[in-house]
């Protein structure tokens, strides 16, 4: 029998795949009873299905290639059909301090592939001889609906996040907003690298990016090729800043993260969106 879920959730990792205790999967198990498991060729993890709610969850693995392979396996296989499903990435990300603060959640409006670029010296820009621009604009109606569903979500905060913000002279509390996400297989942290990411975005006419992560460009590439891109929502919560504070040392500030807070807030918003979609 082919499953036809109303919603498919794509976290990247479980705690077993990561260096810390944070998990993008565990918070979903606290909210839904996934009573069926299905093995799908091409997926490193089995599909988990909550039959009472018509929700499927499949961890993609970390990185663009893992995400693209998992999504392509789902779309091409016979075990599940995505024809009528809304597909959600819900996970953590690095954050541009100019766009938001730790624990904030962003509903993505555009995805930029940060790896397809031309770098000359300290300058980074798009490859001008390529026909395609490596920017994907997501379905505006779905983005607006997701933001609307998130307006009354209470976001968590933590003493650790507040202490880190102090170093950045940042007194903000977590909020929900929209923003551009930049996807790359390189984990970066520091003003030099962040400036080059900003240069790449500027070459596409994007004045400011919000988050940085490792899966969404692979996910949207696969979805686009299977004609499913308009069914996609990406929710990313800030678990760390992507650069050091003014006068700081990036080798020290890269260790200052709030992965568990980010995962929790991402799922709080993701859960509100799922409930709206099911309603």
Protein Blocks (a to p, Z undefined) as FASTA:
>chain_A
ZZddfbdcddfbdfklpmblbdfklmmmmmpccfbdcddehiabdcdddfknopacddeb
gajklmmmmmmmmmmmmkbccklpccdddddddddfklmcehiacddfbdcdfkbccdeh
jbccddfkbmbdcbdcddfklmmmmmmmmmmpccdddfklmmmmmmnopabdcddddddd
dddfbdcedjklmmmmmmmmmmnopabdfbdcfklmmmmmmmmmnopmmmcccddddfbd
fbdcehiafklmmmmccfklmmmmmmmmmmmmmmmmmZZ
